[in-house]
Amino acid sequence: MIYEIASLPVRPDRIDAFKEAFRDVSHLLARAKGYEGHLLTQGIETPSHFTLLVQWHTLEDHTQVFEPSDDHHTFITALQAYFAAEPIVNHVNAAFPGGRVDIRSA
C-alpha cells in the first residue's frame, strides 16, 4: 500500500468552484485500478491550500496505469483552471503503520 500526497494550491477566488469540480470528477479517481481510497483536505490557516491523499495498492497503479489513462486526463483537465501553481505530488510508504487508516471518500 502506498500513498500519493498531492499539494494543490488553489486560486483563492476559485475555492468553491474547485470543490464542486473535484466532486464532479472524483468518481474517475475512485474507479481506477489499484485505488484504495482518497481524502481531500482544505487548509485551516490557508484555505486555498488543499492536500489530496490517495491510497493506491501499488505505485505502478498510480504512475503506470492511472496517470497515462483517459480518466486521469479528464480528471486533471477539469481541475487545472483552479490551480494557482503547479501541484506537487509525492509518494510515500507508511514507515510505522499503526493500523489501517480508512480514507475512503465520504
C-alpha positions as a printed NumPy array, in Angstrom:
array([[  0.   ,   0.   ,   0.   ],
       [  1.347,   3.407,  -0.929],
       [  0.042,   6.925,  -0.522],
       [  0.049,   9.692,  -3.096],
       [  0.195,  13.114,  -1.454],
       [ -0.674,  15.955,  -3.804],
       [ -0.29 ,  19.557,  -2.684],
       [ -2.896,  21.587,  -4.583],
       [ -2.592,  25.382,  -4.423],
       [ -5.981,  26.755,  -5.479],
       [ -6.709,  30.321,  -6.525],
       [ -8.389,  31.981,  -3.522],
       [-11.26 ,  33.31 ,  -5.634],
       [-11.976,  29.812,  -7.039],
       [-12.137,  27.681,  -3.866],
       [-15.851,  26.846,  -4.002],
       [-15.736,  26.155,  -7.738],
       [-12.703,  23.889,  -7.22 ],
       [-14.503,  21.84 ,  -4.563],
       [-17.502,  21.422,  -6.851],
       [-15.287,  20.451,  -9.805],
       [-13.451,  17.916,  -7.633],
       [-16.756,  16.357,  -6.576],
       [-17.74 ,  16.109, -10.239],
       [-14.611,  14.158, -11.267],
       [-13.706,  12.202,  -8.131],
       [-15.533,   9.149,  -9.498],
       [-12.816,   8.907, -12.181],
       [-10.214,   8.506,  -9.472],
       [-12.346,   6.073,  -7.48 ],
       [-12.779,   3.651, -10.387],
       [ -9.052,   3.412, -11.16 ],
       [ -7.256,   0.068, -10.891],
       [ -5.494,  -0.184,  -7.534],
       [ -7.424,   2.687,  -5.964],
       [ -7.996,   2.1  ,  -2.239],
       [ -9.472,   5.428,  -1.097],
       [ -8.867,   9.162,  -1.003],
       [ -9.212,  12.201,   1.212],
       [ -9.244,  15.814,   0.037],
       [ -8.317,  18.232,   2.809],
       [ -8.515,  22.019,   2.95 ],
       [ -6.102,  24.122,   4.964],
       [ -7.412,  25.896,   8.019],
       [ -4.799,  28.651,   8.21 ],
       [ -4.53 ,  28.756,   4.404],
       [ -7.945,  27.797,   2.97 ],
       [ -6.643,  27.983,  -0.599],
       [ -4.226,  25.114,   0.081],
       [ -5.675,  21.652,  -0.482],
       [ -3.991,  18.299,   0.02 ],
       [ -5.178,  15.209,  -1.797],
       [ -4.207,  11.934,  -0.155],
       [ -4.841,   8.847,  -2.291],
       [ -4.263,   5.278,  -1.185],
       [ -3.038,   3.017,  -4.006],
       [ -2.388,  -0.698,  -3.947],
       [  0.934,  -0.172,  -5.766],
       [  2.939,   2.774,  -7.065],
       [  2.526,   1.385, -10.58 ],
       [ -1.274,   1.505, -10.261],
       [ -0.938,   5.265,  -9.986],
       [  2.059,   6.096, -12.167],
       [  1.827,   3.493, -14.934],
       [ -1.907,   2.752, -15.084],
       [ -3.89 ,   5.803, -13.903],
       [ -1.624,   8.684, -14.935],
       [ -1.47 ,   7.779, -18.658],
       [ -5.217,   6.989, -18.779],
       [ -8.023,   8.99 , -20.369],
       [ -9.676,   9.178, -16.929],
       [ -6.614,  10.904, -15.474],
       [ -6.506,  13.324, -18.397],
       [-10.172,  14.201, -17.841],
       [ -9.633,  14.431, -14.061],
       [ -6.677,  16.822, -14.232],
       [ -8.107,  18.877, -17.103],
       [-11.271,  19.54 , -15.078],
       [ -9.213,  20.877, -12.155],
       [ -6.339,  22.654, -13.922],
       [ -8.085,  26.037, -14.244],
       [ -8.411,  26.33 , -10.459],
       [ -4.731,  25.899,  -9.587],
       [ -2.699,  28.945,  -8.559],
       [  0.525,  26.988,  -9.256],
       [  1.553,  23.537, -10.412],
       [  0.563,  20.786,  -7.938],
       [  3.383,  18.928,  -6.201],
       [  2.987,  15.145,  -5.908],
       [  4.932,  12.75 ,  -3.686],
       [  4.522,   9.067,  -2.957],
       [  5.169,   7.539,   0.469],
       [  5.01 ,   4.247,   2.325],
       [  3.776,   4.111,   5.892],
       [  7.013,   3.869,   7.892],
       [  5.35 ,   2.787,  11.148],
       [  1.817,   1.698,  10.361],
       [ -0.362,   1.837,  13.443],
       [ -3.331,   0.084,  11.903],
       [ -5.358,   0.566,   8.768],
       [ -6.324,   4.141,   8.035],
       [ -9.563,   4.22 ,   6.077],
       [ -9.584,   7.196,   3.741],
       [-12.43 ,   6.066,   1.512],
       [-14.272,   9.076,   0.214],
       [-17.46 ,  10.019,   2.   ]])
